[in-house]
Amino acid sequence: MPDPSAVEAAADAAAAVFADLREEGRELDGLVGELPVPDWARPTPAPGWTVAHQIAHLHWTDRASLLSLTDATAFGHMVEEALKAPGTFVDEGAREGAELAPAELLARWRATRAALDAALAEASPDTRFPWYGPPMKAASMASARLMETWAHGQDIADALGVRRTPTARLRHVARIGVRARDYAYAVRGLPAPAGEFRVELTAPGDGGQLWTYGPPDAPQRITGPALDFCLLVTQRAHRADLGLTANGPDADRWLDIAQAFAGPAGPGREPGAAR
């Protein structure tokens, strides 16, 4: 029989992730909610993607997450459609949404976010729901949605010339980036290093709190600001423009290829790109 205290702790942790996802979406909504129509066509750092494409992509992925939680059959149909065009289905989904009037796109994104928030809260915490990769529990799905919302929100902020204040919600992005270390090697056909790395990240704010991962005595180490690490693993900034330090050849190599997202490795940002 499960330990009731452990079950309660897991439920509280999941609720905290859901709340952080809700707040991340709310913050981005505040950035685009009052945008003049012409600004939705502004190009973002992602080649070929405007502000509208970014929000359309988030809406598309939120909708996929909602179907995964509530209608496995419909989600299966989405996967089947994606398999027909594995190299282009993401761009096609963004393009279709970007063709909507900004007010309509914004309304659909808001409605889907609200429905997803409710579905996450109602989901069984131990159930693994289908996805394009391995099945995920609701809390993991929410963490992944937060990472995408933050990363695509960064693209929009860059397009609008806005510098956002980093928050403690970045801990979810950082954790995914650390856990995805071996995936970054696998997606490039490279063998992953043996053993864990030590990662020490300075959390946002003035308290100097560290977010730490891996054994304290690991010889391969990464240190630096949590914001910079999150920008790196989501490929929103080039390593040369960030204050991250690697100790050890394997850790140094990882900083060149790190990614927190599923799918093929992207080209990333050029050195010196403004953010």
Secondary structure, DSSP 4 states (H G I P E B T S, - for coil): ---HHHHHHHHHHHHHHHHHHHHHHHHHHHHHTT--GGGGG-B-SSTT-BHHHHHHHHHHHHHHHHHHHH-HHHHHHHHHHHHHSTTTHHHHHHHHHHTS-HHHHHHHHHHHHHHHHHHHHHS-TTPPBP-SSS-B-HHHHHHHHHHHHHHHHHHHHHHHT--PPP-TTHHHHHHHHHHTHHHHHHTTT-PPPSSPPEEEEEPSSSS--EEEES-TT-SSEEEEEHHHHHHHHTTSS-GGGS--EEESHHHHHHHHH---SSSS----PPTT---
